[in-house]
Amino acid sequence: MSYKITLSTRDKQQFEFTCTAEQTVQEAAEAASLYPPFSCKSGICGACLATCKTGKYSLASYSDEVLSAEAVAQGDILLCRTIPKTDLHISVPYTADNIPQHIHKPRTAQIIALDNIAERTVKLVLQLEADSELGLAFDFEPGQFVELEVPGTKLMRAYSLANTPNWDGRLEFLIRLQEQGQFSAFLQQAVIGQSLLVHAPSGAFVLNKQSANPRCFIAGGTGLSPFLAMLQRAAEWGEDHPTQLFLGVNTEAEIMCQAELAALQQSLSHLAVQICVWKPVTDWSGFIGTPVDALRNYLQQHNSTQDIYLCGPPRLVAGASEIALDAGIDKARIYSERFVAS
């Protein structure tokens, strides 16, 4: 038995394909040469979050950190865990250009820098090898992520790019080292010149270019990565969109990229940055609390025309989303990317 699946994008485009009762919607889309944003394909990351408008379906196992019971009741789904029982009409929170119809093969890159930039946080810089068709260029949208794979192993993790697309083949990442993380263990013994495979960019956590609303960025730790890329692109293109950035860390030792943020503030006159330290251990003179606390204070003093962008652990994303909704921000203007420890 096959069912018709219709994906409707934010820019009112539609994609149709068939899906059997033994397939997930994500599997069926890829079989039809459509690649909606995805990552883990196991219901943990939330990259394939969407909303089913009509039809019946079942959901395979998933993490309630990325899909709460309340969200499920409202029709939210994960494409990688959704199995149709009838025809489905699904709304996805991104534009049609975020659904490529071809995925480039992984490319080889070498580690050219691996530096400690804060407590348990490293900056990884890769240099791509030239491709026969693409040269050194690596095209992506600021805010997207790639999966990095250690050659000869099944060890692969997804990380947001922290720099902008370029013709030089340079890719930058901010990575928090996890005590039990396999990729973290690899990075702690990696050496300059070591090879990694870089998979095609994915993800729909990108700016809504059609919106003229002020932007509010909320980052938890290395959730700063996609915002660095977005802000660097704005600086390169001479944009000056009113933007407030909240960066949340646990202690002062985890504060990162202060020089980069200061330089961006010099380039972007309407960019304001507030670093939020949850549990300071010194005489910290800045904001004490989480970025969720800072967002609550901010929205009490500003109107509800903000576009809210969230990147960080599931708890931060859930908490900030609730604050934004309570402040009158429409759900359609809240964009988020969750990440889990790896």
C-alpha positions as CSV (number, residue, x, y, z in Angstrom):
1,M,0.0,0.0,0.0
2,S,1.3,3.4,-1.0
3,Y,0.2,6.9,0.1
4,K,0.7,10.4,-1.4
5,I,2.9,12.7,0.7
6,T,2.8,16.4,0.0
7,L,5.5,18.7,1.5
8,S,4.5,22.4,1.6
9,T,7.4,24.8,2.2
10,R,7.5,28.2,3.8
11,D,7.6,29.9,0.4
12,K,4.4,28.0,-0.7
13,Q,6.1,25.4,-3.0
14,Q,5.0,21.8,-2.9
15,F,6.8,18.5,-3.4
16,E,4.8,15.3,-3.9
17,F,6.0,11.7,-3.7
18,T,4.7,8.3,-2.6
19,C,5.5,6.5,0.6
20,T,4.7,2.9,1.5
21,A,3.5,1.7,4.9
22,E,6.9,0.3,5.5
23,Q,8.8,3.5,4.8
24,T,9.4,6.6,6.8
25,V,8.6,9.9,5.1
26,Q,12.3,10.8,5.0
27,E,13.2,7.5,3.4
28,A,10.4,7.9,0.7
29,A,11.5,11.5,0.0
30,E,15.1,10.4,-0.6
31,A,13.9,7.5,-2.8
32,A,12.2,10.2,-4.9
33,S,15.5,12.2,-5.0
34,L,14.4,14.8,-2.5
35,Y,16.5,15.5,0.5
36,P,14.7,17.5,3.2
37,P,17.1,18.5,6.0
38,F,18.2,15.6,8.2
39,S,21.0,14.4,10.3
40,C,20.7,11.5,12.8
41,K,17.7,9.7,11.2
42,S,17.0,8.2,14.6
43,G,14.7,10.8,16.2
44,I,17.4,12.4,18.4
45,C,18.5,15.6,16.7
46,G,15.3,17.2,15.5
47,A,16.7,18.3,12.2
48,C,13.7,16.9,10.2
49,L,11.0,18.6,12.4
50,A,7.8,19.4,10.5
51,T,4.1,19.6,11.1
52,C,1.5,17.3,9.7
53,K,-1.6,19.2,8.6
54,T,-3.8,16.4,7.4
55,G,-3.7,12.6,7.5
56,K,-3.0,9.7,9.9
57,Y,0.4,8.3,10.7
58,S,2.4,6.6,13.4
59,L,5.7,7.7,14.9
60,A,8.6,5.4,15.6
61,S,10.7,5.9,18.8
62,Y,12.1,9.4,19.3
63,S,13.6,11.6,22.0
64,D,11.0,13.6,23.9
65,E,13.7,16.3,24.2
66,V,13.2,17.2,20.6
67,L,9.5,16.3,20.3
68,S,7.4,16.9,23.4
69,A,4.0,15.4,24.0
70,E,2.4,18.8,23.6
71,A,4.2,19.2,20.2
72,V,3.0,15.8,19.1
73,A,-0.6,16.7,20.1
74,Q,-0.3,19.8,17.8
75,G,0.8,17.7,14.9
76,D,4.5,18.2,15.0
77,I,6.5,15.2,13.6
78,L,10.0,14.1,12.7
79,L,10.1,13.1,9.0
80,C,12.6,10.3,9.9
81,R,10.2,8.7,12.3
82,T,6.9,9.2,10.6
83,I,5.2,6.2,8.9
84,P,2.0,7.1,7.0
85,K,-1.4,5.4,7.4
86,T,-3.1,7.6,4.9
87,D,-2.1,10.4,2.5
88,L,-0.3,13.2,4.4
89,H,0.0,16.9,3.9
90,I,3.1,18.1,5.8
91,S,4.2,21.7,6.3
92,V,8.0,22.2,6.6
93,P,9.5,25.3,8.3
94,Y,11.9,26.2,5.5
95,T,11.9,27.3,1.8
96,A,12.0,25.0,-1.2
97,D,15.7,25.7,-1.8
98,N,16.4,23.8,1.4
99,I,15.3,20.6,-0.2
100,P,18.0,19.7,-2.7
101,Q,17.4,17.1,-5.4
102,H,21.0,15.9,-5.4
103,I,23.5,15.3,-2.7
104,H,27.2,15.7,-3.5
105,K,29.5,12.9,-2.4
106,P,31.7,13.5,0.7
107,R,34.9,15.5,0.2
108,T,38.2,15.0,1.9
109,A,39.7,17.7,4.1
110,Q,42.8,18.0,6.2
111,I,43.0,19.5,9.7
112,I,45.0,22.7,9.5
113,A,44.2,24.1,13.0
114,L,42.8,22.7,16.2
115,D,42.9,25.2,19.1
116,N,41.5,25.4,22.6
117,I,39.4,28.6,22.7
118,A,37.6,28.1,26.0
119,E,37.2,25.4,28.7
120,R,36.4,22.1,27.0
121,T,35.9,23.9,23.7
122,V,38.0,23.8,20.5
123,K,38.0,25.5,17.2
124,L,38.6,23.0,14.4
125,V,39.7,24.4,11.0
126,L,39.7,22.2,7.9
127,Q,41.1,22.7,4.4
128,L,39.2,20.9,1.6
129,E,41.1,19.1,-1.1
130,A,40.2,20.4,-4.6
131,D,37.3,18.6,-6.3
132,S,37.4,17.8,-10.0
133,E,34.1,19.7,-10.6
134,L,33.9,22.2,-7.8
135,G,37.5,23.1,-7.2
136,L,38.0,24.3,-3.6
137,A,34.6,25.9,-3.4
138,F,32.1,24.7,-0.8
139,D,28.7,26.2,-1.1
140,F,26.3,26.3,1.8
141,E,23.9,28.6,3.5
142,P,25.1,30.3,6.8
143,G,23.4,28.4,9.6
144,Q,23.7,24.9,8.0
145,F,25.7,22.0,9.3
146,V,27.8,19.2,7.9
147,E,28.6,15.8,9.1
148,L,32.3,15.1,9.7
149,E,33.5,11.5,9.3
150,V,36.7,9.8,10.4
151,P,37.9,7.8,7.3
152,G,37.9,4.1,7.8
153,T,35.5,4.2,10.7
154,K,31.7,4.7,11.3
155,L,32.5,7.7,13.5
156,M,30.5,10.6,12.2
157,R,29.0,13.7,13.9
158,A,27.2,16.8,12.7
159,Y,28.5,20.3,13.4
160,S,27.4,23.8,12.3
161,L,29.8,25.8,10.2
162,A,31.1,28.9,11.9
163,N,32.3,30.7,8.8
164,T,30.8,31.7,5.5
165,P,30.9,30.1,2.1
166,N,34.2,30.7,0.3
167,W,36.3,29.8,-2.7
168,D,39.3,28.8,-0.6
169,G,37.9,25.5,0.9
170,R,38.3,26.6,4.5
171,L,35.7,25.3,7.0
172,E,35.6,26.3,10.6
173,F,33.8,24.7,13.6
174,L,33.3,25.4,17.3
175,I,33.1,22.0,19.1
176,R,32.5,21.3,22.8
177,L,34.5,18.3,24.1
178,Q,32.3,15.8,25.8
179,E,33.7,13.5,28.5
180,Q,32.2,10.4,26.9
181,G,32.0,11.6,23.4
182,Q,33.6,9.4,20.7
183,F,34.3,12.3,18.3
184,S,35.6,14.4,21.2
185,A,38.0,11.6,22.0
186,F,39.1,11.6,18.4
187,L,39.7,15.3,18.4
188,Q,41.8,15.1,21.6
189,Q,44.3,12.9,19.9
190,A,44.0,14.3,16.3
191,V,47.0,15.9,14.7
192,I,47.5,18.6,12.0
193,G,47.3,17.1,8.6
194,Q,44.9,14.3,9.6
195,S,42.1,13.7,7.1
196,L,38.4,13.9,7.6
197,L,35.5,13.4,5.3
198,V,33.1,16.3,4.9
199,H,29.5,15.4,3.9
200,A,27.2,17.7,2.0
201,P,25.7,20.6,3.9
202,S,22.3,20.2,5.3
203,G,19.8,21.8,7.7
204,A,17.2,24.5,7.4
205,F,18.4,26.7,10.3
206,V,19.0,29.7,8.1
207,L,17.8,33.3,8.1
208,N,14.4,34.2,6.8
209,K,15.5,36.7,4.2
210,Q,12.0,37.8,3.5
211,S,11.5,39.1,7.0
212,A,12.3,42.7,7.8
213,N,11.8,42.1,11.6
214,P,14.5,42.7,14.1
215,R,16.4,39.5,14.9
216,C,17.1,38.0,18.3
217,F,19.8,35.3,18.4
218,I,20.0,33.0,21.5
219,A,23.1,30.7,21.6
220,G,24.0,28.1,24.2
221,G,27.8,27.6,24.2
222,T,28.9,26.3,20.8
223,G,25.4,27.1,19.5
224,L,27.2,30.3,18.7
225,S,28.6,28.7,15.5
226,P,25.7,29.3,13.1
227,F,25.2,32.8,14.3
228,L,28.9,33.6,13.7
229,A,28.3,32.5,10.1
230,M,25.1,34.5,9.7
231,L,26.7,37.7,11.2
232,Q,29.9,37.3,9.1
233,R,27.7,37.1,6.0
234,A,25.8,40.2,7.0
235,A,29.1,42.0,7.5
236,E,30.4,40.8,4.1
237,W,27.3,42.0,2.3
238,G,27.1,45.3,4.1
239,E,23.8,44.5,5.8
240,D,22.8,46.3,9.0
241,H,19.7,44.4,10.3
242,P,18.9,45.2,13.9
243,T,20.2,42.1,15.8
244,Q,20.5,41.2,19.5
245,L,22.7,38.2,20.4
246,F,22.6,36.4,23.7
247,L,25.5,34.0,24.3
248,G,25.0,31.6,27.3
249,V,27.8,29.8,29.1
250,N,28.0,28.0,32.5
251,T,31.1,29.9,33.8
252,E,33.5,32.6,32.7
253,A,36.0,30.0,31.6
254,E,33.6,28.9,28.8
255,I,33.3,32.3,27.2
256,M,34.5,32.1,23.6
257,C,35.1,34.2,20.5
258,Q,35.1,37.6,22.2
259,A,37.5,39.1,19.6
260,E,35.3,37.9,16.8
261,L,32.2,39.3,18.4
262,A,33.8,42.6,19.0
263,A,34.9,42.8,15.4
264,L,31.4,42.0,14.2
265,Q,30.0,44.8,16.4
266,Q,32.5,47.2,14.7
267,S,31.2,46.1,11.3
268,L,27.5,45.9,12.2
269,S,26.4,49.0,14.0
270,H,23.0,47.6,14.9
271,L,24.4,44.4,16.5
272,A,24.2,44.2,20.3
273,V,25.9,41.3,22.2
274,Q,25.2,40.2,25.8
275,I,27.2,37.3,27.4
276,C,25.2,35.5,30.0
277,V,27.1,33.5,32.7
278,W,24.9,31.1,34.6
279,K,27.2,30.4,37.6
280,P,30.1,32.9,37.7
281,V,33.0,31.9,39.9
282,T,34.7,35.4,40.0
283,D,33.4,38.9,40.3
284,W,31.6,38.8,37.0
285,S,30.2,42.2,36.1
286,G,28.1,41.1,33.2
287,F,24.7,39.4,33.1
288,I,24.2,36.6,35.6
289,G,21.8,33.9,34.5
290,T,20.9,31.9,31.4
291,P,20.1,33.3,27.9
292,V,16.5,32.3,28.6
293,D,16.5,34.7,31.5
294,A,18.1,37.4,29.4
295,L,15.5,36.8,26.6
296,R,12.7,37.2,29.1
297,N,14.0,40.6,30.3
298,Y,14.6,41.7,26.7
299,L,11.1,40.9,25.5
300,Q,9.6,42.7,28.4
301,Q,11.2,45.8,27.2
302,H,10.6,45.3,23.4
303,N,7.6,44.7,21.3
304,S,6.7,41.3,19.8
305,T,7.9,42.0,16.3
306,Q,11.2,40.1,16.8
307,D,12.2,37.0,14.8
308,I,13.7,34.6,17.3
309,Y,16.6,32.2,16.4
310,L,17.6,29.6,18.9
311,C,20.6,27.2,18.8
312,G,21.7,25.1,21.8
313,P,20.8,22.1,24.0
314,P,17.1,21.0,23.9
315,R,16.4,22.5,27.3
316,L,17.5,25.9,26.3
317,V,15.6,25.8,23.0
318,A,12.4,24.6,24.8
319,G,12.7,27.2,27.5
320,A,13.4,30.1,25.2
321,S,10.6,29.1,22.8
322,E,8.1,29.1,25.8
323,I,9.3,32.6,26.8
324,A,8.9,33.9,23.2
325,L,5.4,32.4,22.8
326,D,4.4,33.9,26.2
327,A,5.6,37.3,24.9
328,G,3.3,37.1,21.9
329,I,5.9,36.0,19.3
330,D,4.1,33.9,16.6
331,K,5.3,30.3,16.4
332,A,6.2,30.8,12.7
333,R,8.8,33.4,13.7
334,I,10.7,31.1,16.1
335,Y,13.5,29.2,14.4
336,S,15.5,26.7,16.2
337,E,18.3,24.1,16.0
338,R,18.9,21.7,18.9
339,F,22.1,19.8,19.4
340,V,22.9,16.8,21.6
341,A,26.2,15.8,23.2
342,S,28.6,13.9,21.0
